[in-house]
Amino acid sequence: MNLKKISLLTGVLAHAAVFAAGPVDYATPTGSNFSAKSGNWNKASNWDKKQVPEGFVNVMIAGGKSVTISDAVSLSGGIFLGGESDRAPAKLFITEGSQINANILSLRDVMNGAQAEVFMSGGQVELGERGLCIGKGATHSGMMKVEISGGKFRGLIHVGTRTQGRNVGLLRVLGSAPDIANGDRPKDDFVLQDTGIVEFVLDEKGVAVLNFKTRRALFPKEGGKIRVDGAAYNGGTRKIPLIIAGQTTGNPPDVEFVNFPPKYRAQSEWETKKEKTLVLKISETKK
């Protein structure tokens, strides 16, 4: 057998070995993996390697673990949360004072019934090309949730997956305080898939916008949910932008309105000017 045939055979066998081992997760960078215990991120004893992770590494937060970030974190790899069906959710708290730079923040399934939760109440998060993935995988079924009530977020956001009956991804925007927008990368889009849910929870005055005006908002052909909870609203007649995008594709789902006080009536529509904007219109009902 000549060298060319040997080289070809070697390549074929290598690919076969990869597929035999299961699908490749190209969203996971190669490099060292750090597993977290519960507690503060910047405490070395809370990590299996007894040092705070930095550089080109991946961080794994498993089911039943709860980690808090309140300082600077810089990773060329990513942060992965994955609960298990027989454990409590994997949890990450991003608080005031935090400054996170990472390639990806991923809430993913590990087995059926997996759960993972991220709560951002302050600080700054800037993600790389893989962005924020909330239940993107479709191998198992699970519930993945991100709540943003404060702070500044920049990067791609991907909610849910294409496979119905698999992972449910939930993004909750709580109140007016958060600053959520695309980053500088060409594909820092907002993506809502079939099993994704975006919920805007109004405070007295309104709610923060998902500002992707220099990028796209991508919607499925069918599926996905957008919900607005108005229980706390008391700001009178107003127009409130919910999603701004440079362009949209797919079929944006109808908006569901829940818990508004009886004195208010809520509607929504897409307005097209320079950008496309999903606008919430609140009016006071006639007595």
DRENTIDREN-394686 format. One record per residue: residue number from 1; residue in three letters; x, y, z of N, C-alpha, C, O in turn. Coordinates in steps of 0.001 Angstrom, whole numbers, plus 500000, padded with zeros to 6 digits. Layout:
REM DRENTIDREN-394686
  num  residu     nxx     nyy     nzz    caxx    cayy    cazz     cxx     cyy     czz     oxx     oyy     ozz
  NUM     Ala       X       Y       Z       X       Y       Z       X       Y       Z       X       Y       Z
...
//
This chain:
REM DRENTIDREN-394686
  num  residu     nxx     nyy     nzz    caxx    cayy    cazz     cxx     cyy     czz     oxx     oyy     ozz
    1     Met  500861  498802  500000  500000  500000  500000  500892  501241  500000  501804  501341  500820
    2     Asn  500633  502215  499064  501495  503383  498993  501138  504398  500079  500129  504267  500772
    3     Leu  501997  505417  500206  501841  506377  501292  500540  507162  501179  499917  507491  502188
    4     Lys  500125  507467  499924  498889  508229  499731  497681  507458  500245  496799  508029  500886
    5     Lys  497642  506131  499955  496519  505314  500413  496535  505161  501924  495483  505159  502563
    6     Ile  497739  505031  502502  497853  504905  503948  497325  506169  504622  496595  506093  505611
    7     Ser  497700  507336  504081  497251  508610  504639  495726  508750  504569  495093  509216  505515
    8     Leu  495141  508333  503421  493688  508395  503258  492987  507478  504238  491994  507866  504853
    9     Leu  493503  506244  504393  492912  505274  505308  492982  505781  506745  492029  505624  507508
   10     Thr  494087  506375  507106  494247  506910  508458  493201  507990  508742  492611  508030  509821
   11     Gly  492982  508860  507759  491985  509909  507930  490589  509353  508094  489833  509815  508949
   12     Val  490233  508360  507282  488917  507725  507374  488711  507095  508738  487664  507269  509361
   13     Leu  489743  506343  509213  489638  505691  510514  489509  506708  511636  488785  506477  512603
   14     Ala  490209  507835  511513  490128  508868  512547  488721  509441  512631  488188  509636  513723
   15     His  488114  509712  511461  486743  510234  511446  485768  509200  511991  484827  509543  512706
   16     Ala  485993  507943  511653  485116  506881  512144  485181  506792  513658  484164  506581  514318
   17     Ala  486371  506952  514205  486528  506889  515656  485783  508029  516336  485187  507837  517395
   18     Val  485813  509213  515735  485103  510358  516300  483609  510107  516331  482961  510333  517353
   19     Phe  483052  509636  515212  481615  509413  515156  481182  508240  516018  480067  508234  516538
   20     Ala  482037  507259  516174  481715  506138  517049  481616  506584  518492  480862  506007  519276
   21     Ala  482380  507618  518850  482367  508116  520218  481192  509034  520487  480974  509432  521631
   22     Gly  480428  509381  519458  479281  510253  519630  479499  511571  518933  480590  511825  518424
   23     Pro  478482  512422  518897  478594  513705  518201  479623  514611  518853  479799  514592  520072
   24     Val  480291  515394  518045  481297  516317  518544  480626  517622  518930  479818  518159  518173
   25     Asp  480963  518137  520117  480433  519420  520557  481417  520509  520167  482354  520810  520908
   26     Tyr  481195  521101  518990  482123  522112  518513  482015  523412  519302  482862  524294  519159
   27     Ala  480979  523540  520138  480856  524725  520978  481770  524654  522192  481942  525650  522895
   28     Thr  482358  523487  522449  483231  523310  523602  484672  523422  523179  485153  522557  522446
   29     Pro  485400  524463  523613  486803  524573  523260  487620  523475  523917  487258  522975  524981
   30     Thr  488731  523099  523276  489633  522150  523902  490426  522854  524990  490500  524083  525008
   31     Gly  491012  522096  525884  491774  522682  526969  491399  522045  528285  490566  521139  528324
   32     Ser  492008  522511  529372  491758  521938  530688  490343  522251  531156  489793  523307  530843
   33     Asn  489758  521313  531914  488441  521509  532495  488566  521702  533999  489297  520973  534670
   34     Phe  487848  522689  534519  487799  522933  535946  486386  522624  536428  485419  523077  535815
   35     Ser  486248  521874  537497  484944  521579  538078  484775  522363  539366  485666  522393  540215
   36     Ala  483614  522999  539499  483382  523888  540635  482674  523171  541769  481827  522304  541554
   37     Lys  483046  523557  542989  482243  523278  544164  481345  524490  544379  481471  525488  543669
   38     Ser  480455  524412  545338  479619  525574  545632  480439  526639  546345  481347  526327  547116
   39     Gly  480104  527918  546076  480774  529006  546759  481224  530089  545804  480742  530162  544673
   40     Asn  482154  530940  546253  482631  532060  545464  483635  531612  544419  484526  530810  544699
   41     Trp  483480  532140  543210  484353  531771  542086  485821  532002  542408  486661  531166  542074
   42     Asn  486144  533106  543042  487536  533515  543234  488205  532908  544460  489272  533364  544870
   43     Lys  487603  531901  545040  488221  531179  546138  488811  529883  545602  488072  529011  545147
   44     Ala  490128  529746  545650  490824  528619  545018  490343  527266  545531  490281  526302  544767
   45     Ser  490005  527184  546806  489596  525899  547390  488251  525416  546878  487854  524282  547145
   46     Asn  487540  526278  546135  486245  525879  545574  486370  525203  544217  485369  524951  543547
   47     Trp  487630  524904  543805  487862  524275  542509  488617  522967  542677  489433  522816  543587
   48     Asp  488333  522023  541784  488967  520710  541903  490480  520775  541738  491191  519928  542279
   49     Lys  490980  521753  541010  492420  521887  540803  493064  522822  541828  494256  523118  541747
   50     Lys  492262  523284  542796  492757  524130  543886  493387  525428  543382  494309  525962  543999
   51     Gln  492885  525922  542268  493294  527219  541765  492140  527825  540998  491313  527107  540436
   52     Val  492083  529150  540975  491008  529837  540255  491260  529722  538756  492357  530049  538303
   53     Pro  490279  529266  537965  490489  529074  536521  490688  530394  535795  490041  531393  536109
   54     Glu  491582  530389  534829  491802  531537  533965  492442  531060  532677  492990  529960  532622
   55     Gly  492374  531891  531631  492991  531546  530360  492156  530560  529565  490927  530563  529644
   56     Phe  492837  529711  528793  492150  528809  527868  491707  527535  528575  492293  526468  528394
   57     Val  490664  527669  529380  490109  526534  530116  488589  526592  530023  488007  527622  529680
   58     Asn  487960  525461  530337  486511  525391  530458  486142  525168  531908  486849  524477  532641
   59     Val  485042  525751  532313  484555  525598  533679  483243  524834  533645  482336  525174  532885
   60     Met  483145  523804  534468  481944  522991  534545  481280  523180  535913  481916  522977  536947
   61     Ile  480005  523567  535914  479226  523674  537145  478128  522629  537063  477203  522749  536259
   62     Ala  478231  521620  537884  477338  520460  537803  476081  520672  538643  475982  521624  539417
   63     Gly  475133  519767  538471  473895  519816  539225  474143  519826  540722  475010  519109  541221
   64     Gly  473379  520641  541436  473530  520736  542880  474582  521725  543332  474695  521995  544527
   65     Lys  475370  522283  542393  476403  523251  542740  475877  524668  542487  475109  524900  541554
   66     Ser  476307  525608  543336  475887  526995  543226  477116  527881  543359  477785  527868  544392
   67     Val  477417  528655  542310  478634  529465  542251  478260  530934  542083  477348  531272  541328
   68     Thr  478983  531808  542802  478747  533246  542735  479980  533953  542184  481101  533701  542626
   69     Ile  479761  534849  541203  480833  535673  540653  480582  537124  541063  479509  537674  540817
   70     Ser  481587  537732  541691  481465  539126  542119  482726  539916  541797  482926  541010  542326
   71     Asp  483577  539368  540931  484855  539996  540599  485170  539710  539132  484308  539228  538398
   72     Ala  486387  540001  538704  486772  539814  537307  487020  538349  536989  487661  537637  537763
   73     Val  486503  537896  535832  486710  536535  535328  487045  536638  533849  486296  537247  533085
   74     Ser  488169  536046  533436  488568  536089  532031  488946  534697  531575  489907  534107  532069
   75     Leu  488169  534167  530608  488402  532820  530088  488378  532857  528571  487482  533458  527977
   76     Ser  489364  532212  527935  489306  532023  526485  488393  530864  526142  487905  530758  525018
   77     Gly  488163  529987  527124  487221  528888  526963  485827  529341  527349  485388  530415  526937
   78     Gly  485121  528535  528137  483751  528882  528446  483298  528391  529793  484019  527687  530499
   79     Ile  482073  528781  530138  481421  528377  531385  480217  527531  531000  479337  527983  530266
   80     Phe  480185  526294  531503  479132  525342  531162  478394  524912  532421  479012  524499  533403
   81     Leu  477066  525012  532387  476240  524542  533491  475403  523387  532996  474795  523461  531929
   82     Gly  475371  522310  533779  474553  521169  533403  474099  520407  534617  474897  519731  535265
   83     Gly  472806  520509  534939  472271  519751  536055  472008  518318  535669  472159  517946  534505
   84     Glu  471618  517514  536627  471231  516133  536389  469852  515908  536983  469443  516626  537896
   85     Ser  469130  514914  536470  467738  514726  536839  467554  514398  538308  466496  514682  538868
   86     Asp  468560  513806  538952  468410  513421  540341  469066  514429  541280  469283  514124  542453
   87     Arg  469386  515625  540785  470016  516649  541602  469290  517978  541439  468469  518157  540540
   88     Ala  469623  518918  542349  469118  520278  542201  469777  520923  540997  470783  520417  540502
   89     Pro  469229  522034  540516  469827  522683  539339  471255  523156  539591  471625  523470  540723
   90     Ala  472045  523201  538537  473319  523911  538578  472999  525396  538532  472183  525827  537717
   91     Lys  473643  526201  539412  473295  527619  539503  474538  528492  539437  475589  528151  539980
   92     Leu  474392  529646  538746  475437  530650  538683  474810  532007  538971  473832  532400  538335
   93     Phe  475390  532722  539946  474922  534054  540310  475975  535075  539873  477127  535005  540301
   94     Ile  475580  536014  539029  476459  537068  538543  476008  538361  539210  474921  538864  538925
   95     Thr  476854  538906  540108  476427  539997  540960  477210  541278  540674  478109  541293  539833
   96     Glu  476860  542344  541380  477521  543632  541226  479022  543497  541450  479454  542831  542391
   97     Gly  479806  544119  540601  481263  544038  540702  481889  543018  539783  483105  543026  539586
   98     Ser  481080  542135  539212  481610  541102  538319  481930  541689  536949  481246  542594  536471
   99     Gln  482978  541161  536326  483364  541506  534963  483770  540204  534281  484863  539687  534514
  100     Ile  482887  539679  533440  483092  538358  532844  483398  538504  531365  482630  539111  530618
  101     Asn  484516  537950  530952  484862  537821  529543  485111  536340  529264  486039  535749  529816
  102     Ala  484288  535743  528413  484418  534323  528093  483912  534088  526679  483176  534909  526131
  103     Asn  484309  532965  526091  483870  532653  524741  482407  532241  524708  481682  532575  523771
  104     Ile  481974  531510  525736  480611  530987  525749  480138  530820  527187  480916  530463  528071
  105     Leu  478861  531080  527406  478165  530745  528646  477019  529847  528232  476067  530300  527597
  106     Ser  477103  528575  528588  476186  527574  528043  475451  526830  529142  476065  526291  530062
  107     Leu  474128  526806  529038  473288  525981  529899  472845  524813  529036  472068  524982  528097
  108     Arg  473342  523628  529358  473162  522503  528452  472683  521259  529205  472785  521167  530428
  109     Asp  472161  520312  528432  471688  519070  529024  472848  518112  529279  473822  518079  528527
  110     Val  472726  517344  530337  473653  516258  530625  472906  514927  530553  473458  513919  530111
  111     Met  471659  514932  530986  470787  513771  530898  469357  514279  530976  469129  515453  531266
  112     Asn  468397  513407  530722  467002  513819  530767  466661  514388  532142  467059  513848  533174
  113     Gly  465921  515484  532128  465549  516130  533377  466574  517115  533882  466445  517614  535000
  114     Ala  467593  517411  533089  468651  518321  533515  468094  519719  533770  467132  520151  533136
  115     Gln  468729  520416  534721  468319  521774  535043  469556  522644  535256  470550  522199  535829
  116     Ala  469483  523889  534786  470560  524843  535010  469959  526235  535047  469013  526530  534317
  117     Glu  470514  527098  535903  469956  528432  536097  471075  529457  536261  472061  529207  536954
  118     Val  470912  530612  535616  471826  531734  535775  471016  532957  536194  469979  533263  535606
  119     Phe  471511  533656  537231  470851  534854  537726  471841  536007  537664  472839  536006  538383
  120     Met  471574  536990  536811  472449  538151  536664  471749  539377  537247  470732  539832  536722
  121     Ser  472308  539908  538343  471712  541067  539001  472582  542314  538886  472157  543397  539289
  122     Gly  473802  542181  538341  474692  543316  538201  475957  542924  537476  476078  541799  536991
  123     Gly  476906  543846  537398  478174  543558  536759  478108  543675  535248  477163  544234  534691
  124     Gln  479142  543131  534587  479246  543175  533135  479612  541798  532598  480468  541108  533151
  125     Val  478954  541411  531517  479249  540146  530835  479473  540452  529364  478619  541049  528708
  126     Glu  480625  540040  528848  480909  540174  527417  481374  538820  526907  482391  538296  527362
  127     Leu  480632  538255  525964  480897  536908  525491  481458  536909  524077  481232  537837  523301
  128     Gly  482194  535848  523760  482802  535693  522453  481828  535172  521417  480616  535337  521554
  129     Glu  482361  534539  520375  481542  534176  519214  480460  533156  519531  479471  533088  518801
  130     Arg  480599  532362  520584  479576  531360  520908  478448  531916  521756  477354  531351  521765
  131     Gly  478685  533008  522468  477630  533729  523149  476969  532999  524303  477553  532111  524925
  132     Leu  475726  533402  524573  474903  532811  525617  473969  531792  524986  473128  532145  524158
  133     Cys  474113  530534  525373  473289  529446  524834  472426  528888  525951  472936  528321  526917
  134     Ile  471119  529052  525817  470182  528625  526853  469418  527417  526331  468413  527568  525635
  135     Gly  469892  526213  526666  469225  524992  526230  469363  524715  524762  468416  524231  524142
  136     Lys  470521  525005  524171  470689  524852  522731  470761  523394  522294  470288  523060  521209
  137     Gly  471341  522519  523110  471512  521117  522723  470199  520366  522649  469218  520760  523279
  138     Ala  470175  519282  521881  468931  518520  521706  469118  517043  522007  468302  516219  521596
  139     Thr  470184  516701  522719  470447  515295  523010  469473  514758  524045  468977  513639  523915
  140     His  469199  515548  525067  468287  515161  526137  467234  516241  526320  467207  517221  525576
  141     Ser  466364  516064  527314  465367  517081  527630  465689  517675  528994  466094  516959  529910
  142     Gly  465510  518967  529127  465790  519614  530399  465238  521019  530401  464686  521480  529402
  143     Met  465389  521710  531538  464907  523076  531693  466081  523982  532003  466744  523808  533026
  144     Met  466350  524945  531139  467474  525860  531287  466938  527291  531366  466147  527706  530519
  145     Lys  467369  528046  532386  466778  529367  532629  467857  530401  532916  468803  530138  533658
  146     Val  467701  531589  532314  468553  532739  532608  467644  533903  532970  466725  534234  532221
  147     Glu  467901  534533  534133  467179  535722  534554  468160  536886  534642  469189  536789  535311
  148     Ile  467836  537992  533961  468685  539179  533988  467875  540324  534590  466895  540783  534005
  149     Ser  468302  540777  535772  467592  541853  536468  468443  543103  536616  467963  544117  537124
  150     Gly  469711  543050  536177  470594  544199  536280  471888  543935  535547  472120  542825  535067
  151     Gly  472732  544944  535458  474028  544788  534819  473994  545013  533323  472964  545368  532749
  152     Lys  475145  544798  532701  475340  545034  531273  475756  543746  530590  476747  543127  530978
  153     Phe  475010  543339  529580  475297  542117  528826  475545  542462  527369  474806  543238  526763
  154     Arg  476622  541860  526804  476921  542023  525393  477265  540668  524768  478097  539925  525289
  155     Gly  476610  540360  523640  476930  539131  522933  475724  538496  522286  474601  538975  522435
  156     Leu  475960  537412  521564  474899  536600  520966  474042  535975  522062  474553  535595  523116
  157     Ile  472744  535870  521814  471841  535151  522716  471071  534127  521900  470435  534468  520903
  158     His  471131  532866  522325  470454  531766  521641  469563  531061  522664  470051  530511  523651
  159     Val  468238  531085  522415  467275  530561  523384  466540  529362  522792  465882  529482  521759
  160     Gly  466654  528196  523453  465940  527000  523024  466676  526232  521940  467805  526558  521574
  161     Thr  466007  525208  521438  466567  524356  520388  465497  524071  519344  464327  524392  519551
  162     Arg  465887  523476  518231  464938  523220  517146  464036  522021  517422  462970  521902  516818
  163     Thr  464439  521146  518310  463737  519879  518498  462647  520008  519547  462939  520189  520729
  164     Gln  461393  519916  519122  460278  519992  520055  460343  518832  521042  460700  517713  520674
  165     Gly  459993  519107  522302  460002  518072  523324  461355  517868  523952  461513  517022  524832
  166     Arg  462350  518646  523504  463689  518546  524082  463898  519698  525053  462974  520098  525761
  167     Asn  465111  520229  525084  465423  521293  526033  464487  522482  525896  464189  522932  524789
  168     Val  464028  522984  527033  463302  524249  527075  464278  525310  527560  464872  525170  528629
  169     Gly  464444  526367  526781  465293  527481  527173  464428  528675  527510  463566  529062  526721
  170     Leu  464651  529267  528684  463850  530397  529149  464759  531577  529459  465652  531467  530299
  171     Leu  464541  532704  528792  465217  533963  529099  464194  534900  529703  463189  535228  529073
  172     Arg  464459  535341  530955  463560  536280  531640  464283  537608  531825  465353  537662  532431
  173     Val  463693  538677  531298  464216  540031  531481  463361  540683  532552  462161  540886  532364
  174     Leu  463990  541015  533691  463247  541498  534845  463437  543004  535023  464509  543455  535425
  175     Gly  462412  543764  534729  462424  545181  535004  463250  546014  534044  463724  545532  533015
  176     Ser  463411  547291  534411  464010  548284  533528  465517  548415  533654  466145  549072  532824
  177     Ala  466112  547809  534670  467523  548072  534976  468530  547459  534007  469550  548099  533750
  178     Pro  468320  546270  533451  469376  545650  532624  469678  546432  531351  468838  547160  530824
  179     Asp  470910  546254  530877  471355  546806  529589  471805  545607  528747  472892  545069  528961
  180     Ile  470972  545193  527795  471196  543951  527045  471281  544282  525560  470346  544844  524991
  181     Ala  472399  543935  524935  472578  544289  523519  473573  543338  522870  474274  542586  523546
  182     Asn  473618  543391  521535  474616  542632  520793  476007  543204  521065  476154  544355  521476
  183     Gly  477023  542374  520826  478398  542839  520899  478871  543320  519542  478065  543696  518691
  184     Asp  480191  543305  519342  480777  543831  518109  480952  542789  517013  481311  543140  515889
  185     Arg  480707  541517  517311  480967  540465  516328  479851  540402  515283  478698  540699  515596
  186     Pro  480178  540020  514052  479183  540031  512968  477973  539152  513216  476890  539442  512707
  187     Lys  478131  538074  513993  477015  537146  514213  476495  537208  515647  475992  536213  516168
  188     Asp  476613  538359  516279  476056  538540  517621  474552  538792  517524  474067  539876  517849
  189     Asp  473826  537773  517070  472391  537882  516833  471599  537479  518068  472140  536951  519039
  190     Phe  470300  537745  517998  469340  537176  518949  468607  536048  518237  468019  536270  517178
  191     Val  468631  534846  518798  468050  533672  518152  467034  533038  519094  467373  532664  520217
  192     Leu  465795  532917  518642  464747  532208  519384  464361  530975  518595  463908  531077  517455
  193     Gln  464540  529798  519202  464217  528545  518534  462881  527979  519011  462207  528571  519855
  194     Asp  462512  526827  518458  461189  526231  518688  460841  526076  520165  459710  526351  520564
  195     Thr  461798  525639  520979  461528  525375  522391  461938  526535  523292  462009  526379  524511
  196     Gly  462206  527689  522703  462646  528845  523473  461493  529717  523931  460476  529840  523248
  197     Ile  461669  530323  525106  460687  531250  525671  461425  532512  526117  462435  532430  526815
  198     Val  460921  533670  525715  461434  534940  526217  460312  535604  527006  459213  535810  526491
  199     Glu  460600  535934  528250  459589  536537  529119  460080  537901  529603  461144  538008  530213
  200     Phe  459300  538931  529325  459575  540281  529807  458698  540526  531028  457471  540509  530931
  201     Val  459326  540754  532175  458601  540981  533424  458706  542460  533770  459772  542932  534165
  202     Leu  457615  543185  533625  457617  544630  533813  457728  545007  535290  457167  544336  536157
  203     Asp  458468  546101  535567  458383  546743  536869  457353  547873  536753  456566  547883  535807
  204     Glu  457342  548812  537682  456318  549866  537653  456364  550696  536374  455331  551151  535882
  205     Lys  457597  550894  535829  457743  551784  534684  457842  551071  533347  457547  551665  532310
  206     Gly  458250  549808  533353  458402  549105  532087  459400  547976  532183  459479  547294  533205
  207     Val  460182  547772  531100  461118  546653  531060  462234  546991  530074  462044  547785  529153
  208     Ala  463395  546379  530280  464542  546613  529403  464315  545988  528029  463593  545001  527894
  209     Val  464935  546572  527024  464816  546098  525652  465953  545139  525320  467054  545279  525851
  210     Leu  465699  544177  524455  466749  543372  523840  467186  544135  522595  466496  544126  521577
  211     Asn  468337  544792  522686  468757  545741  521665  469779  545103  520721  470973  545066  521018
  212     Phe  469299  544608  519594  470151  544011  518570  470002  544798  517262  469895  544223  516179
  213     Lys  469998  546126  517395  469666  546976  516250  470724  546958  515158  470439  547342  514024
  214     Thr  471940  546519  515474  472951  546395  514417  473156  544943  514001  474093  544632  513266
  215     Arg  472283  544055  514471  472363  542638  514126  470967  542126  513798  470067  542916  513511
  216     Arg  470780  540811  513837  469513  540212  513427  468777  539596  514614  469378  539247  515631
  217     Ala  467463  539473  514454  466646  538646  515342  466117  537494  514494  465383  537708  513530
  218     Leu  466495  536276  514861  466146  535086  514090  465077  534296  514824  465239  533952  515995
  219     Phe  463971  534007  514121  462854  533299  514715  462607  532004  513939  462979  531907  512770
  220     Pro  461980  531003  514581  461687  529751  513875  460524  529923  512905  459811  530925  512937
  221     Lys  460348  528918  512039  459191  528931  511150  457907  528816  511953  456892  529421  511609
  222     Glu  457960  528038  513021  456849  527958  513957  457422  527574  515320  458493  526972  515407
  223     Gly  456701  527927  516373  457202  527632  517709  457861  528847  518325  457877  529930  517741
  224     Gly  458404  528651  519515  458944  529753  520279  457832  530552  520937  456702  530571  520448
  225     Lys  458152  531216  522057  457137  532004  522769  457742  533318  523241  458903  533379  523646
  226     Ile  456920  534377  523178  457255  535655  523780  456108  536014  524727  454943  536055  524332
  227     Arg  456471  536273  525987  455454  536515  527013  455785  537819  527738  456953  538121  527980
  228     Val  454743  538595  528085  454917  539831  528843  454069  539743  530103  452855  539553  530034
  229     Asp  454724  539883  531264  454051  539841  532563  453936  541268  533090  454946  541917  533362
  230     Gly  452702  541754  533234  452482  543139  533630  451995  543331  535046  451446  544388  535358
  231     Ala  452173  542348  535920  451612  542404  537272  452049  543644  538046  451250  544220  538785
  232     Ala  453307  544062  537887  453835  545186  538679  453700  546534  537974  454065  547562  538544
  233     Tyr  453189  546547  536759  453194  547780  535967  452206  548815  536506  451073  548484  536856
  234     Asn  452659  550096  536569  451794  551190  536980  452257  552502  536345  452258  553552  536987
  235     Gly  452652  552422  535070  453255  553577  534408  452354  554301  533433  452823  555158  532684
  236     Gly  451083  553980  533423  450155  554681  532541  450284  554242  531091  450908  553226  530787
  237     Thr  449681  555027  530202  449721  554736  528769  451130  554952  528238  451722  556017  528411
  238     Arg  451655  553917  527586  453046  554002  527120  453280  553053  525960  452542  552090  525755
  239     Lys  454347  553358  525196  454884  552436  524206  456271  552020  524681  457119  552870  524954
  240     Ile  456499  550716  524777  457750  550203  525327  458373  549247  524311  457754  548236  523976
  241     Pro  459580  549534  523810  460233  548586  522900  460679  547332  523650  461237  547414  524744
  242     Leu  460429  546184  523052  460832  544914  523647  462050  544308  522943  463004  543877  523591
  243     Ile  462002  544283  521612  463103  543759  520809  463368  544729  519660  462446  545131  518950
  244     Ile  464628  545095  519489  465040  545909  518338  466062  545104  517548  467007  544563  518123
  245     Ala  465878  545022  516231  466805  544268  515384  467015  544995  514063  466107  545642  513539
  246     Gly  468239  544876  513534  468511  545444  512224  467675  544784  511146  467244  545436  510195
  247     Gln  467446  543475  511300  466547  542745  510417  466051  541507  511143  466655  541070  512123
  248     Thr  464948  540940  510662  464401  539727  511262  464218  538662  510183  464018  538977  509010
  249     Thr  464289  537396  510597  463963  536276  509718  463047  535322  510458  462979  535344  511687
  250     Gly  462334  534476  509704  461414  533534  510318  460091  534184  510661  459759  535253  510149
  251     Asn  459339  533534  511530  458016  534003  511925  458002  534299  513424  457907  533370  514227
  252     Pro  458092  535555  513813  458026  535886  515240  456700  535403  515831  455644  535629  515239
  253     Pro  456742  534743  516986  455489  534253  517582  454639  535408  518099  455148  536491  518386
  254     Asp  453341  535161  518213  452451  536139  518831  452852  536339  520290  453339  535419  520946
  255     Val  452640  537545  520779  453001  537880  522155  451839  537537  523082  450684  537853  522799
  256     Glu  452170  536886  524190  451177  536540  525215  451291  537548  526356  452390  537851  526819
  257     Phe  450154  538061  526801  450122  539034  527894  449481  538399  529118  448395  537826  529030
  258     Val  450161  538501  530276  449643  537873  531491  449738  538848  532663  450652  539669  532734
  259     Asn  448789  538741  533568  448821  539387  534896  448753  540912  534879  449106  541539  535878
  260     Phe  448319  541524  533798  448181  542974  533795  447011  543393  534690  445977  542725  534702
  261     Pro  447162  544484  535433  446026  544985  536222  444840  545286  535314  445030  545630  534147
  262     Pro  443627  545163  535829  442430  545364  535000  442362  546729  534324  441710  546866  533288
  263     Lys  443024  547750  534889  442921  549095  534307  443772  549273  533056  443707  550310  532397
  264     Tyr  444581  548246  532728  445451  548361  531553  445102  547330  530485  444681  546209  530767
  265     Arg  445301  547771  529240  445141  546886  528092  446469  546854  527347  447043  547903  527053
  266     Ala  446960  545656  527040  448261  545499  526393  448101  544918  524998  447326  543987  524782
  267     Gln  448856  545490  524041  448925  544999  522677  450378  545078  522220  451213  545691  522885
  268     Ser  450670  544459  521093  452017  544560  520545  451947  544600  519026  450993  544115  518418
  269     Glu  452985  545192  518420  453121  545156  516974  454581  545397  516597  455354  545977  517361
  270     Trp  454932  544937  515404  456267  545189  514869  456230  546475  514062  455428  546612  513138
  271     Glu  457099  547418  514411  457234  548656  513664  458507  548608  512828  459549  548156  513300
  272     Thr  458420  549068  511602  459576  549053  510706  459947  550478  510325  459206  551160  509618
  273     Lys  461081  550906  510795  461663  552191  510385  463057  551857  509872  463194  551104  508907
  274     Lys  464090  552403  510501  465440  552004  510131  465708  550590  510625  466360  549795  509948
  275     Glu  465197  550288  511813  465274  548936  512358  463860  548371  512495  462872  549072  512273
  276     Lys  463785  547107  512860  462500  546489  513173  462386  546387  514697  463293  545906  515375
  277     Thr  461247  546853  515212  461074  546930  516657  459762  546281  517062  458702  546616  516532
  278     Leu  459839  545347  518007  458639  544803  518624  458253  545750  519757  458981  545889  520740
  279     Val  457099  546398  519608  456679  547428  520542  455504  546930  521372  454536  546388  520838
  280     Leu  455600  547121  522686  454499  546874  523597  453718  548163  523774  454286  549190  524145
  281     Lys  452416  548115  523509  451567  549276  523637  450596  549065  524804  449771  548151  524797
  282     Ile  450724  549941  525801  449884  549835  526984  448954  551045  527034  449405  552187  526950
  283     Ser  447691  550792  527168  446716  551872  527273  445818  551620  528476  445648  550487  528925
  284     Glu  445251  552703  528981  444331  552564  530104  442929  552299  529581  442450  552956  528657
  285     Thr  442293  551325  530193  440952  550953  529751  439964  552031  530204  440154  552677  531234
  286     Lys  438909  552207  529415  437883  553185  529762  437049  552675  530909  436684  551500  530961
  287     Lys  436753  553565  531821  435908  553203  532973  434444  553171  532549  433571  552889  533369
//
